Amino acid sequence: MSAQHSKTDVILIGGGIMSATLGTLLKKVAPEKEIKVFEKLKEPAEESSNAWNNAGTGHSALCEMNYTKEMPDGSLDISKALKVNEQFQVSKQFWAYLVKHGNLTQPEEFIHSVPHMSFVIGVRNVDFLRRRVKALTENALFKEMTMTEDKDKIAEWLPLMMEDRTSPIPVAVSRDKSGTDVNFGALTRKLFNYLEENNVQVEYEHQVLDIKQQKDGTWKAKVKDLLTNDVTIYESDFVFIGAGGASLPLLQKTNIKESKHIGGFPVSGIFLVCQDPEIVEQHDAKVYGKAKVGAPPMSVPHLDTRYIDGKKSLLFGPFAGFSPKFLKTGTNMDLIKSVKPNNLLTMLSAGVKEMPLTQYLISQLMLSDEERIEELREFIPNAKKEDWSPVVAGQRVQVIKDTDKGTLQFGTEVIVNEDGTLSALLGASPGASTAVDVMLDILQRCFKDEFPQWESKIKEMIPSFGQSLAENAELYKEVKAEEDKYLKLQS
């Protein structure tokens, strides 16, 4: 049977928060554009955006100490913390605008106020936290952050963590009440509902098999209906690949030069979850510790209050694991198939350079259930094994680039081809939290001719667009008040 043909303006591949965000932005600034979305699974947000597959932290550097880097002279570089916080403010402004205009309803179904806290043990770590808080609170974005070394005060904030903590070793905690827990799965589903109500065709159980650029610069995507096995060729002026772990294999099929010399290394995660109401009610915070020496950034232990499907739970982790799959629903051949002649050297170089990561993953894989509970007891001294059960989190594909002979990138990587007609998103944290900022960047780079006409609409939706909130305390105060009002957050 010959393939059918269809034409559209924009193709979005993947049914997660990134495609949902880009589609919503495009609908707002260019409602005339025809958009088609293809998702391999039966529903949106079933992989990385699913609430059980990510930490749900509205990443703002309020509690994540790895965003403030200690320099050789003892000073702290807070530039990454400022950037991550600003990116999340952009997301919150956009969500608040959508709620204000009735495009998103019941924000309490996807975002909650949850204090963000950093927790440290030992003299050196307490000193680091003290300096971190001092450096951050000099900026308007972190003015609400407080800190205490008083164990009675910490017990008031974190009763579950301080009960039976008898060691004389000093502890300290920083706290910021403006932190949030975000259910990115619920948010993604709401955004796709909005898109479908606005004539965006969202095709579930449709797999993109191939993507090739034509001589005139347009793209042809070969798409298979997994229910009927029918294949349709879609022509489009612009393609966005936001398929989580599947983005790299799809990017490789495009043959664009920007896809060469890039590899991917999959890392899975496990969280311990507690749903006993008596225990859950004793903790109301996202508490981040410090990663162990030599461990990668993704290994930072944290004890989180989570709101998933209307129920409050506690999650602790993550414990890293390894699977050759690029998605939870992927195959064991994903990693092997991603190795190509043009990225083999990059992959091998990374293998040599990242020996500490390999050793870390092996040690994590060998942890027993009891050993995981022992790590939890560093946070909750009297934790009982029977109250906690493991849940397998999502697969994350870390990007391996040929800079510096195979460097592993623990972050979000945006790939755009030379003529701006194709973009792909690779990588992981702080991914979902930065979705709006990252998608605005893609709009600027891929729709250069149209973007100037869209700018006034973007500023209406995101008042801080083009400005630095970190350098404009008055503007930050205004946008935060608007965010808190419409997203029903505690200030």
VOPAGU-2260 file (C-alpha; in pm, 1 decimal, decimal comma):
REM VOPAGU-2260
SITE   aa  ch    i         X         Y         Z
SITE  MET   A    0       0,0       0,0       0,0
SITE  SER   A    1     142,9     338,9     -96,4
SITE  ALA   A    2     179,9     600,3     175,7
SITE  GLN   A    3     -67,5     886,8     197,7
SITE  HIS   A    4      57,4    1247,3     189,2
SITE  SER   A    5     -37,9    1542,2     406,6
SITE  LYS   A    6      92,6    1898,5     451,0
SITE  THR   A    7     116,5    2105,3     770,4
SITE  ASP   A    8     305,3    2409,6     904,2
SITE  VAL   A    9     451,9    2260,1    1221,1
SITE  ILE   A   10     518,9    1904,0    1339,0
SITE  LEU   A   11     582,4    1838,1    1708,2
SITE  ILE   A   12     717,9    1494,0    1792,9
SITE  GLY   A   13     650,8    1372,9    2146,7
SITE  GLY   A   14     359,1    1414,4    2386,0
SITE  GLY   A   15     547,0    1563,9    2680,1
SITE  ILE   A   16     579,0    1904,0    2846,8
SITE  MET   A   17     817,0    2039,8    2580,2
SITE  SER   A   18     587,9    1981,1    2279,3
SITE  ALA   A   19     286,5    2095,0    2484,5
SITE  THR   A   20     466,6    2418,1    2576,6
SITE  LEU   A   21     594,8    2494,5    2225,5
SITE  GLY   A   22     254,0    2418,0    2075,9
SITE  THR   A   23      79,3    2648,4    2325,5
SITE  LEU   A   24     325,0    2934,3    2265,6
SITE  LEU   A   25     282,1    2900,3    1887,9
SITE  LYS   A   26     -97,4    2894,6    1919,7
SITE  LYS   A   27     -81,0    3218,9    2116,5
SITE  VAL   A   28     155,1    3409,4    1884,9
SITE  ALA   A   29      55,8    3254,9    1549,1
SITE  PRO   A   30    -294,1    3104,1    1578,2
SITE  GLU   A   31    -312,1    3064,0    1200,2
SITE  LYS   A   32     -36,1    2801,1    1194,7
SITE  GLU   A   33    -148,1    2442,5    1145,1
SITE  ILE   A   34      17,0    2215,9    1404,5
SITE  LYS   A   35      26,9    1836,7    1421,1
SITE  VAL   A   36     156,3    1640,1    1720,3
SITE  PHE   A   37     265,4    1275,9    1709,3
SITE  GLU   A   38     300,8    1061,0    2021,7
SITE  LYS   A   39     387,6     691,2    2017,4
SITE  LEU   A   40     199,3     605,2    2337,9
SITE  LYS   A   41    -174,5     608,3    2409,5
SITE  GLU   A   42    -171,1     923,4    2620,6
SITE  PRO   A   43      36,3    1237,0    2675,8
SITE  ALA   A   44     298,6    1270,5    2951,5
SITE  GLU   A   45     364,4     899,0    2994,9
SITE  GLU   A   46     744,3     915,5    2989,5
SITE  SER   A   47     969,6    1193,5    3129,5
SITE  SER   A   48     677,5    1428,1    3205,6
SITE  ASN   A   49     488,8    1167,5    3409,2
SITE  ALA   A   50     474,4    1274,3    3775,2
SITE  TRP   A   51     628,8     945,8    3893,8
SITE  ASN   A   52     916,6     977,0    3645,3
SITE  ASN   A   53    1065,9    1306,2    3768,0
SITE  ALA   A   54    1130,0    1483,6    4096,8
SITE  GLY   A   55     849,3    1736,7    4047,1
SITE  THR   A   56    1074,2    2013,7    4177,8
SITE  GLY   A   57    1005,5    2358,1    4038,2
SITE  HIS   A   58    1381,8    2404,7    3993,1
SITE  SER   A   59    1469,9    2753,1    4115,9
SITE  ALA   A   60    1805,0    2688,8    4292,6
SITE  LEU   A   61    1635,9    2753,4    4628,3
SITE  CYS   A   62    1747,2    2414,7    4761,7
SITE  GLU   A   63    1978,0    2262,3    4497,9
SITE  MET   A   64    2328,6    2337,4    4625,4
SITE  ASN   A   65    2497,5    2214,3    4305,6
SITE  TYR   A   66    2379,4    2535,6    4134,0
SITE  THR   A   67    2613,0    2743,0    4354,2
SITE  LYS   A   68    2967,3    2645,2    4271,7
SITE  GLU   A   69    3250,5    2689,8    4518,2
SITE  MET   A   70    3549,4    2854,3    4350,4
SITE  PRO   A   71    3918,3    2780,2    4431,3
SITE  ASP   A   72    3942,6    3103,9    4632,0
SITE  GLY   A   73    3647,2    3003,4    4851,3
SITE  SER   A   74    3398,3    3242,9    4689,8
SITE  LEU   A   75    3069,8    3116,8    4544,5
SITE  ASP   A   76    2961,8    3153,1    4182,0
SITE  ILE   A   77    2583,9    3210,3    4194,5
SITE  SER   A   78    2534,8    3280,7    3820,2
SITE  LYS   A   79    2385,6    2934,5    3748,8
SITE  ALA   A   80    2148,0    2972,5    4046,6
SITE  LEU   A   81    2029,3    3310,0    3914,8
SITE  LYS   A   82    1977,7    3168,9    3565,1
SITE  VAL   A   83    1781,2    2861,4    3677,5
SITE  ASN   A   84    1562,0    3074,1    3905,4
SITE  GLU   A   85    1489,5    3322,3    3625,5
SITE  GLN   A   86    1400,7    3039,1    3387,2
SITE  PHE   A   87    1144,8    2901,9    3630,2
SITE  GLN   A   88     999,5    3251,4    3682,6
SITE  VAL   A   89     940,5    3261,9    3304,5
SITE  SER   A   90     748,5    2932,1    3325,5
SITE  LYS   A   91     537,3    3054,0    3618,2
SITE  GLN   A   92     454,5    3382,9    3442,0
SITE  PHE   A   93     330,1    3192,6    3137,7
SITE  TRP   A   94     123,4    2948,9    3344,0
SITE  ALA   A   95     -26,6    3237,0    3544,7
SITE  TYR   A   96    -120,2    3413,8    3219,0
SITE  LEU   A   97    -291,0    3097,0    3089,7
SITE  VAL   A   98    -485,1    3058,9    3416,2
SITE  LYS   A   99    -583,3    3428,3    3411,2
SITE  HIS   A  100    -726,1    3388,0    3057,9
SITE  GLY   A  101    -904,5    3059,9    3127,0
SITE  ASN   A  102    -673,7    2846,6    2910,6
SITE  LEU   A  103    -559,9    2650,7    3217,7
SITE  THR   A  104    -801,8    2575,3    3498,3
SITE  GLN   A  105    -758,0    2454,4    3856,1
SITE  PRO   A  106    -386,4    2527,3    3896,3
SITE  GLU   A  107    -388,4    2339,0    4228,1
SITE  GLU   A  108    -403,1    2021,7    4018,0
SITE  PHE   A  109     -51,4    2084,9    3886,7
SITE  ILE   A  110     131,8    2320,8    4125,5
SITE  HIS   A  111     156,7    2355,2    4505,1
SITE  SER   A  112     354,9    2573,7    4742,6
SITE  VAL   A  113     612,4    2352,4    4914,7
SITE  PRO   A  114     907,3    2503,9    5105,7
SITE  HIS   A  115    1245,5    2431,9    4945,4
SITE  MET   A  116    1520,9    2350,5    5194,7
SITE  SER   A  117    1889,6    2258,8    5191,5
SITE  PHE   A  118    2008,9    2022,1    5463,8
SITE  VAL   A  119    2373,6    1975,3    5559,5
SITE  ILE   A  120    2569,3    1784,2    5822,0
SITE  GLY   A  121    2922,0    1863,5    5944,7
SITE  VAL   A  122    3127,0    2176,3    6011,6
SITE  ARG   A  123    3251,9    2229,0    5653,8
SITE  ASN   A  124    2908,3    2179,6    5498,6
SITE  VAL   A  125    2744,8    2412,3    5751,3
SITE  ASP   A  126    3002,7    2676,9    5661,7
SITE  PHE   A  127    2931,2    2624,5    5290,2
SITE  LEU   A  128    2556,0    2664,4    5346,3
SITE  ARG   A  129    2610,2    2977,8    5553,6
SITE  ARG   A  130    2812,9    3134,0    5270,2
SITE  ARG   A  131    2561,3    3016,5    5009,1
SITE  VAL   A  132    2268,9    3179,2    5189,2
SITE  LYS   A  133    2464,4    3501,9    5241,8
SITE  ALA   A  134    2557,4    3521,8    4870,7
SITE  LEU   A  135    2206,7    3439,2    4743,7
SITE  THR   A  136    2004,6    3662,0    4977,5
SITE  GLU   A  137    2184,5    3966,9    4842,4
SITE  ASN   A  138    1970,4    3918,2    4530,3
SITE  ALA   A  139    1596,2    3991,8    4513,7
SITE  LEU   A  140    1519,2    3642,4    4376,8
SITE  PHE   A  141    1639,6    3483,2    4701,6
SITE  LYS   A  142    1541,4    3750,7    4956,1
SITE  GLU   A  143    1294,0    3516,1    5130,8
SITE  MET   A  144    1558,1    3252,0    5208,9
SITE  THR   A  145    1638,9    3200,7    5577,0
SITE  MET   A  146    1880,9    2970,2    5757,0
SITE  THR   A  147    1917,4    2815,4    6099,6
SITE  GLU   A  148    2171,6    2600,3    6282,7
SITE  ASP   A  149    1940,3    2572,5    6585,4
SITE  LYS   A  150    1839,4    2205,8    6620,0
SITE  ASP   A  151    1511,9    2295,6    6796,8
SITE  LYS   A  152    1416,2    2527,2    6510,6
SITE  ILE   A  153    1511,2    2261,9    6254,2
SITE  ALA   A  154    1293,9    2011,9    6446,5
SITE  GLU   A  155    1004,6    2258,6    6419,6
SITE  TRP   A  156    1049,6    2279,3    6042,3
SITE  LEU   A  157    1144,6    1914,6    5984,8
SITE  PRO   A  158    1008,9    1699,5    6271,3
SITE  LEU   A  159    1042,3    1375,5    6074,7
SITE  MET   A  160    1410,0    1438,3    6004,4
SITE  MET   A  161    1511,5    1546,5    6353,8
SITE  GLU   A  162    1335,7    1278,3    6559,0
SITE  ASP   A  163    1595,0    1045,9    6719,1
SITE  ARG   A  164    1883,4    1249,0    6571,6
SITE  THR   A  165    2119,4    1221,6    6867,1
SITE  SER   A  166    2457,2    1288,2    6703,8
SITE  PRO   A  167    2644,0    1597,9    6833,3
SITE  ILE   A  168    2765,0    1674,8    6478,4
SITE  PRO   A  169    2636,7    2021,4    6371,4
SITE  VAL   A  170    2352,4    2041,0    6120,5
SITE  ALA   A  171    2203,7    2337,4    5935,1
SITE  VAL   A  172    1905,7    2406,1    5714,2
SITE  SER   A  173    1814,8    2683,5    5470,3
SITE  ARG   A  174    1449,2    2741,9    5390,1
SITE  ASP   A  175    1256,4    2929,5    5124,0
SITE  LYS   A  176     876,8    2921,4    5142,4
SITE  SER   A  177     835,8    3029,1    4779,2
SITE  GLY   A  178     934,3    2680,7    4653,6
SITE  THR   A  179     693,9    2462,3    4456,8
SITE  ASP   A  180     604,7    2104,0    4375,9
SITE  VAL   A  181     492,4    2067,0    4014,6
SITE  ASN   A  182     301,0    1776,8    3862,2
SITE  PHE   A  183     433,3    1813,8    3507,5
SITE  GLY   A  184     214,0    1526,3    3390,3
SITE  ALA   A  185    -106,0    1702,0    3497,6
SITE  LEU   A  186      17,6    2029,9    3346,0
SITE  THR   A  187     105,2    1859,0    3016,1
SITE  ARG   A  188    -240,5    1700,8    2992,5
SITE  LYS   A  189    -404,5    2038,5    3055,7
SITE  LEU   A  190    -194,4    2205,5    2784,4
SITE  PHE   A  191    -281,2    1934,1    2532,4
SITE  ASN   A  192    -650,9    1976,2    2616,4
SITE  TYR   A  193    -612,8    2346,8    2536,8
SITE  LEU   A  194    -435,0    2265,8    2208,8
SITE  GLU   A  195    -698,9    2015,7    2096,9
SITE  GLU   A  196    -972,8    2268,7    2178,1
SITE  ASN   A  197    -786,1    2508,0    1946,1
SITE  ASN   A  198    -774,5    2282,8    1640,9
SITE  VAL   A  199    -435,5    2121,7    1698,6
SITE  GLN   A  200    -439,5    1762,9    1576,4
SITE  VAL   A  201    -280,2    1539,5    1840,7
SITE  GLU   A  202    -224,6    1186,9    1710,0
SITE  TYR   A  203    -159,9     926,2    1978,9
SITE  GLU   A  204     -22,7     580,6    1896,7
SITE  HIS   A  205     156,1     731,4    1597,6
SITE  GLN   A  206     528,6     665,6    1557,4
SITE  VAL   A  207     761,9     882,6    1350,5
SITE  LEU   A  208     979,4     638,7    1153,8
SITE  ASP   A  209    1194,0     879,8     955,5
SITE  ILE   A  210    1256,8    1252,3     899,7
SITE  LYS   A  211    1431,6    1387,9     590,7
SITE  GLN   A  212    1483,3    1737,5     453,1
SITE  GLN   A  213    1385,5    1811,3      93,0
SITE  LYS   A  214    1577,3    2028,9    -153,2
SITE  ASP   A  215    1335,3    2318,7     -95,1
SITE  GLY   A  216    1415,1    2311,7     278,2
SITE  THR   A  217    1086,0    2156,5     392,0
SITE  TRP   A  218    1075,2    1832,6     588,6
SITE  LYS   A  219     911,1    1498,4     522,2
SITE  ALA   A  220     818,4    1288,8     823,6
SITE  LYS   A  221     720,7     926,8     773,3
SITE  VAL   A  222     457,0     844,9    1036,1
SITE  LYS   A  223     304,7     506,9    1118,4
SITE  ASP   A  224     -37,4     462,4    1276,3
SITE  LEU   A  225      35,6     184,7    1527,0
SITE  LEU   A  226    -327,8      70,6    1534,2
SITE  THR   A  227    -382,0      33,4    1158,8
SITE  ASN   A  228     -17,6      11,7    1039,7
SITE  ASP   A  229     -99,7     280,4     782,0
SITE  VAL   A  230     193,2     504,8     690,8
SITE  THR   A  231     150,4     872,7     606,6
SITE  ILE   A  232     414,4    1112,7     476,1
SITE  TYR   A  233     371,0    1455,5     633,6
SITE  GLU   A  234     538,7    1759,5     480,4
SITE  SER   A  235     615,1    2048,3     713,1
SITE  ASP   A  236     805,6    2377,9     721,0
SITE  PHE   A  237     922,9    2317,5    1078,8
SITE  VAL   A  238     983,8    2008,7    1293,9
SITE  PHE   A  239    1045,1    1993,3    1667,4
SITE  ILE   A  240    1177,0    1670,9    1821,1
SITE  GLY   A  241    1080,9    1661,1    2188,8
SITE  ALA   A  242    1056,2    1287,3    2238,8
SITE  GLY   A  243    1261,4    1247,1    2556,8
SITE  GLY   A  244    1504,6     958,7    2522,9
SITE  ALA   A  245    1381,6     893,4    2166,7
SITE  SER   A  246    1498,5    1238,3    2052,1
SITE  LEU   A  247    1857,5    1130,4    1982,5
SITE  PRO   A  248    1770,6     838,5    1748,1
SITE  LEU   A  249    1522,4    1061,8    1563,2
SITE  LEU   A  250    1777,6    1343,1    1539,0
SITE  GLN   A  251    2028,2    1097,3    1391,7
SITE  LYS   A  252    1777,2    1007,8    1117,9
SITE  THR   A  253    1767,7    1371,5    1000,3
SITE  ASN   A  254    2135,2    1357,5     895,7
SITE  ILE   A  255    2180,7    1726,4     977,1
SITE  LYS   A  256    2542,7    1812,8    1049,4
SITE  GLU   A  257    2450,3    1922,5    1403,2
SITE  SER   A  258    2350,3    1561,8    1479,7
SITE  LYS   A  259    2698,9    1426,7    1412,7
SITE  HIS   A  260    2940,9    1344,9    1694,6
SITE  ILE   A  261    2663,0    1344,9    1956,2
SITE  GLY   A  262    2598,0    1037,6    2165,6
SITE  GLY   A  263    2369,4     950,0    2451,0
SITE  PHE   A  264    2409,7     758,0    2775,2
SITE  PRO   A  265    2091,9     634,7    2946,3
SITE  VAL   A  266    2055,7     651,4    3324,2
SITE  SER   A  267    1751,3     527,5    3510,3
SITE  GLY   A  268    1639,1     622,1    3859,1
SITE  ILE   A  269    1466,6     466,8    4157,4
SITE  PHE   A  270    1282,7     653,7    4433,6
SITE  LEU   A  271    1160,3     523,5    4766,1
SITE  VAL   A  272     797,9     625,3    4821,1
SITE  CYS   A  273     594,9     649,2    5142,0
SITE  GLN   A  274     217,7     691,4    5135,5
SITE  ASP   A  275     142,5     630,1    5503,1
SITE  PRO   A  276     -63,2     942,0    5597,0
SITE  GLU   A  277      75,1     949,6    5952,2
SITE  ILE   A  278     433,2     975,6    5823,2
SITE  VAL   A  279     353,5    1192,0    5520,6
SITE  GLU   A  280     184,5    1459,8    5733,6
SITE  GLN   A  281     502,0    1508,6    5939,7
SITE  HIS   A  282     695,0    1648,7    5643,7
SITE  ASP   A  283     613,4    1949,0    5427,6
SITE  ALA   A  284     920,2    2039,0    5220,9
SITE  LYS   A  285    1155,7    1946,7    4943,0
SITE  VAL   A  286    1483,0    1891,6    5126,2
SITE  TYR   A  287    1801,2    1859,3    4918,4
SITE  GLY   A  288    2129,1    1733,4    5060,8
SITE  LYS   A  289    2476,7    1741,3    4905,7
SITE  ALA   A  290    2593,2    1484,1    4652,7
SITE  LYS   A  291    2864,8    1253,9    4780,2
SITE  VAL   A  292    3218,8    1337,3    4667,5
SITE  GLY   A  293    3275,0    1206,1    4314,1
SITE  ALA   A  294    2903,9    1145,6    4248,6
SITE  PRO   A  295    2736,7    1316,4    3948,0
SITE  PRO   A  296    2493,0    1610,2    3992,0
SITE  MET   A  297    2191,1    1386,0    3924,7
SITE  SER   A  298    2268,6    1189,8    4242,0
SITE  VAL   A  299    2186,9    1468,7    4490,1
SITE  PRO   A  300    1971,1    1301,1    4757,8
SITE  HIS   A  301    1641,6    1469,4    4841,4
SITE  LEU   A  302    1331,3    1402,4    5050,1
SITE  ASP   A  303    1027,6    1548,8    4879,2
SITE  THR   A  304     668,8    1626,7    4955,8
SITE  ARG   A  305     480,6    1536,8    4637,6
SITE  TYR   A  306     122,3    1592,6    4524,4
SITE  ILE   A  307      36,0    1329,6    4264,9
SITE  ASP   A  308    -318,2    1258,3    4143,9
SITE  GLY   A  309    -469,0    1444,3    4437,6
SITE  LYS   A  310    -269,7    1251,8    4697,4
SITE  LYS   A  311      20,8    1369,1    4913,5
SITE  SER   A  312     323,7    1136,0    4925,4
SITE  LEU   A  313     689,3    1142,1    5025,4
SITE  LEU   A  314     964,2    1046,7    4781,8
SITE  PHE   A  315    1331,3     992,4    4862,3
SITE  GLY   A  316    1610,2     942,1    4614,4
SITE  PRO   A  317    1716,3     922,7    4347,0
SITE  PHE   A  318    1913,0     600,3    4336,9
SITE  ALA   A  319    2071,2     563,7    3994,0
SITE  GLY   A  320    2033,4     255,4    3782,3
SITE  PHE   A  321    2135,2     150,2    3435,3
SITE  SER   A  322    1928,1      21,9    3147,2
SITE  PRO   A  323    2027,2      30,5    2778,5
SITE  LYS   A  324    1675,3     160,1    2702,0
SITE  PHE   A  325    1637,6     527,4    2605,6
SITE  LEU   A  326    1276,5     531,6    2729,0
SITE  LYS   A  327    1094,5     325,2    2992,3
SITE  THR   A  328     893,3     187,7    2700,4
SITE  GLY   A  329    1206,3     153,4    2482,4
SITE  THR   A  330    1403,6    -158,2    2385,5
SITE  ASN   A  331    1729,4    -307,5    2511,0
SITE  MET   A  332    1884,8    -227,6    2170,5
SITE  ASP   A  333    1840,5     152,9    2203,3
SITE  LEU   A  334    2194,3     228,2    2324,3
SITE  ILE   A  335    2367,2      -1,7    2072,8
SITE  LYS   A  336    2159,9     133,9    1782,3
SITE  SER   A  337    2253,4     492,4    1876,2
SITE  VAL   A  338    2625,6     423,7    1821,6
SITE  LYS   A  339    2718,2     537,0    1468,4
SITE  PRO   A  340    3052,7     570,8    1285,9
SITE  ASN   A  341    3042,4     949,6    1339,6
SITE  ASN   A  342    2988,8     931,5    1717,7
SITE  LEU   A  343    3181,4     614,0    1805,3
SITE  LEU   A  344    3496,7     804,1    1905,5
SITE  THR   A  345    3289,8    1048,8    2113,6
SITE  MET   A  346    3119,2     758,3    2293,3
SITE  LEU   A  347    3448,1     575,5    2357,1
SITE  SER   A  348    3618,1     893,2    2483,1
SITE  ALA   A  349    3330,7     953,7    2723,1
SITE  GLY   A  350    3357,1     594,6    2844,1
SITE  VAL   A  351    3720,8     653,1    2938,3
SITE  LYS   A  352    3662,8    1000,0    3086,4
SITE  GLU   A  353    3355,1     903,0    3285,6
SITE  MET   A  354    3501,6     611,3    3480,9
SITE  PRO   A  355    3387,8     766,3    3813,6
SITE  LEU   A  356    3030,0     770,9    3679,1
SITE  THR   A  357    3059,0     407,1    3573,4
SITE  GLN   A  358    3187,8     312,4    3918,1
SITE  TYR   A  359    2908,1     514,7    4079,3
SITE  LEU   A  360    2640,6     340,2    3868,4
SITE  ILE   A  361    2784,6      -2,9    3949,3
SITE  SER   A  362    2781,7      77,6    4320,8
SITE  GLN   A  363    2421,4     199,6    4293,3
SITE  LEU   A  364    2311,3    -109,7    4103,9
SITE  MET   A  365    2454,8    -328,9    4378,6
SITE  LEU   A  366    2261,7    -156,0    4659,3
SITE  SER   A  367    2022,5    -381,2    4845,8
SITE  ASP   A  368    1682,6    -260,9    4971,3
SITE  GLU   A  369    1830,2    -241,4    5321,9
SITE  GLU   A  370    2123,0     -28,8    5198,5
SITE  ARG   A  371    1882,1     213,8    5032,0
SITE  ILE   A  372    1693,6     245,1    5361,7
SITE  GLU   A  373    2027,3     313,8    5533,3
SITE  GLU   A  374    2080,3     609,0    5297,7
SITE  LEU   A  375    1727,5     729,0    5375,2
SITE  ARG   A  376    1815,4     716,2    5746,9
SITE  GLU   A  377    2069,5     994,2    5689,8
SITE  PHE   A  378    1756,1    1205,4    5636,8
SITE  ILE   A  379    1505,3    1019,5    5857,6
SITE  PRO   A  380    1698,7     845,0    6138,4
SITE  ASN   A  381    1412,0     617,6    6242,8
SITE  ALA   A  382    1288,5     523,2    5892,0
SITE  LYS   A  383    1140,8     172,0    5876,4
SITE  LYS   A  384    1178,1     -45,0    5568,6
SITE  GLU   A  385     812,4    -154,4    5571,0
SITE  ASP   A  386     693,9     207,9    5529,8
SITE  TRP   A  387     881,9     266,6    5204,7
SITE  SER   A  388     860,9      94,6    4867,0
SITE  PRO   A  389    1073,1     145,9    4552,8
SITE  VAL   A  390     928,9     303,4    4238,8
SITE  VAL   A  391    1121,8     308,8    3911,7
SITE  ALA   A  392    1149,2     663,7    3779,3
SITE  GLY   A  393    1199,0     771,3    3417,2
SITE  GLN   A  394    1489,3     705,8    3183,7
SITE  ARG   A  395    1716,5    1004,7    3120,3
SITE  VAL   A  396    1957,5    1013,4    2828,7
SITE  GLN   A  397    2260,5    1225,7    2917,9
SITE  VAL   A  398    2412,8    1399,0    2614,8
SITE  ILE   A  399    2767,0    1307,9    2510,1
SITE  LYS   A  400    2931,0    1580,0    2297,8
SITE  ASP   A  401    3264,8    1584,4    2118,8
SITE  THR   A  402    3377,7    1898,8    2302,9
SITE  ASP   A  403    3691,6    1812,6    2495,1
SITE  LYS   A  404    3690,5    1458,6    2351,9
SITE  GLY   A  405    3360,9    1315,0    2470,6
SITE  THR   A  406    3214,3    1517,0    2755,4
SITE  LEU   A  407    2896,6    1405,8    2929,0
SITE  GLN   A  408    2643,6    1690,7    2958,1
SITE  PHE   A  409    2420,9    1676,3    3266,5
SITE  GLY   A  410    2168,4    1928,3    3143,1
SITE  THR   A  411    1929,6    2038,2    2872,1
SITE  GLU   A  412    2074,8    2066,0    2522,1
SITE  VAL   A  413    1892,3    2241,6    2236,8
SITE  ILE   A  414    1994,9    2148,7    1882,2
SITE  VAL   A  415    1889,7    2375,0    1593,8
SITE  ASN   A  416    1989,0    2314,6    1231,9
SITE  GLU   A  417    2153,7    2580,4    1015,6
SITE  ASP   A  418    1837,7    2713,1     849,4
SITE  GLY   A  419    1629,6    2697,0    1170,5
SITE  THR   A  420    1371,0    2458,0    1024,9
SITE  LEU   A  421    1437,3    2177,0    1272,5
SITE  SER   A  422    1503,0    2172,6    1645,1
SITE  ALA   A  423    1555,4    1892,4    1893,7
SITE  LEU   A  424    1573,7    1887,4    2270,8
SITE  LEU   A  425    1815,7    1646,8    2436,1
SITE  GLY   A  426    1921,4    1591,5    2795,4
SITE  ALA   A  427    1760,6    1606,9    3135,4
SITE  SER   A  428    1738,9    1823,3    3449,3
SITE  PRO   A  429    1635,8    2098,3    3504,1
SITE  GLY   A  430    1440,0    2030,5    3180,9
SITE  ALA   A  431    1067,9    2060,0    3256,0
SITE  SER   A  432    1105,2    2361,2    3486,0
SITE  THR   A  433    1278,0    2555,1    3208,7
SITE  ALA   A  434    1033,9    2449,1    2934,4
SITE  VAL   A  435     891,6    2795,0    2858,7
SITE  ASP   A  436    1230,3    2968,0    2852,2
SITE  VAL   A  437    1379,9    2695,6    2631,3
SITE  MET   A  438    1085,8    2704,0    2389,2
SITE  LEU   A  439    1107,0    3084,3    2363,8
SITE  ASP   A  440    1472,2    3039,0    2269,2
SITE  ILE   A  441    1366,1    2794,9    1996,4
SITE  LEU   A  442    1106,2    3042,7    1865,3
SITE  GLN   A  443    1373,6    3313,7    1843,3
SITE  ARG   A  444    1621,9    3089,6    1664,5
SITE  CYS   A  445    1380,7    2910,6    1431,4
SITE  PHE   A  446    1127,9    3182,3    1342,9
SITE  LYS   A  447    1365,3    3477,7    1302,9
SITE  ASP   A  448    1152,4    3661,3    1044,5
SITE  GLU   A  449     825,7    3627,0    1236,9
SITE  PHE   A  450     955,1    3668,6    1591,0
SITE  PRO   A  451     970,7    4053,5    1590,2
SITE  GLN   A  452     593,0    4061,9    1519,8
SITE  TRP   A  453     530,8    3817,9    1808,1
SITE  GLU   A  454     735,0    4005,9    2065,8
SITE  SER   A  455     458,2    4232,8    2199,4
SITE  LYS   A  456     231,1    3929,2    2257,0
SITE  ILE   A  457     515,5    3745,5    2431,6
SITE  LYS   A  458     574,9    4043,7    2662,1
SITE  GLU   A  459     203,5    4050,4    2742,2
SITE  MET   A  460     224,3    3683,3    2846,2
SITE  ILE   A  461     569,4    3703,5    3008,2
SITE  PRO   A  462     625,0    4060,3    3138,8
SITE  SER   A  463     991,2    3993,6    3222,1
SITE  PHE   A  464    1077,1    3879,2    2868,0
SITE  GLY   A  465    1401,5    4043,4    2755,2
SITE  GLN   A  466    1476,6    4172,5    3105,1
SITE  SER   A  467    1666,7    4036,0    3402,5
SITE  LEU   A  468    1456,5    3985,8    3714,0
SITE  ALA   A  469    1777,6    3936,8    3910,4
SITE  GLU   A  470    1866,7    4297,5    3824,6
SITE  ASN   A  471    1516,1    4443,9    3858,7
SITE  ALA   A  472    1375,6    4387,7    4207,6
SITE  GLU   A  473    1061,9    4595,6    4143,5
SITE  LEU   A  474     966,4    4398,2    3831,6
SITE  TYR   A  475    1030,1    4071,2    4018,5
SITE  LYS   A  476     795,2    4184,6    4295,6
SITE  GLU   A  477     523,0    4259,6    4038,2
SITE  VAL   A  478     549,6    3932,6    3843,2
SITE  LYS   A  479     573,1    3725,5    4161,4
SITE  ALA   A  480     251,8    3881,4    4296,0
SITE  GLU   A  481      78,5    3790,3    3969,7
SITE  GLU   A  482     216,7    3434,2    3975,5
SITE  ASP   A  483     110,9    3380,6    4336,6
SITE  LYS   A  484    -238,3    3517,5    4271,7
SITE  TYR   A  485    -328,3    3307,6    3969,6
SITE  LEU   A  486    -134,8    2990,9    4056,5
SITE  LYS   A  487    -271,5    3007,2    4414,9
SITE  LEU   A  488      75,3    3002,8    4570,0
SITE  GLN   A  489     176,8    3120,8    4914,9
SITE  SER   A  490     414,0    3415,3    4908,4
